[in-house]
Amino acid sequence: MRPSLDTAMLDVVDADARGIGDLVVTTLSNEYMPLLRYRIGDLCSRTVQSYRTAYVIHGRAADAFHIAAGRRVTVRTSTRRSPGPRGLHTTRSRRKTALLR
């Protein structure tokens, strides 16, 4: 995801060792009542390149959980690493297929 720098500023706070943290937004379009560092409830990581900054959404903070090792598991990491008939990826794929019919 690439933000519109004319209307908002994005930042990642409370990032873990993998760089995944809470997305905070500051709006620039409403000069009378802007949102200042508003946590919108998404988890994301930021990649800074020489020509742009890109953000990858990892899911909602409410859907993430911590495992015994202390690492946070997000929707993005759980769907990529759990293939098979009982994995979340399969469940979500079936749900999407059922909605399309």
C-alpha positions, 0 to 999 in steps of 0.5 A: 500500500502506498499512502497519499502524502497530500492527505495523510501521514502514516507511521508504524509504532510498537514494532516487534523484531520483524518490523510489524507494528500498529499503524497510526494515521495523521490526516492532513485534509481536515485543518479544523479537526485532524486526526493526530496519530490515530491508531486505526487497528491495523498491523503493518510493516514499512519498507523504505526504498530510495524512491518510495515507502511501502506499507504491507498490511498484516491484518487487524490487531484484534485478530492477532495473537501471541505464541509461547515464544512471545512472537505475534502471529498475524492473519498474514503470517498464519494464512501463508504458513498453514496450508492443508485441509485444516489451515486458515488459508483453506477455510478462507478460500472455501468461504470466498468460493461459497460467497461467489456462487 
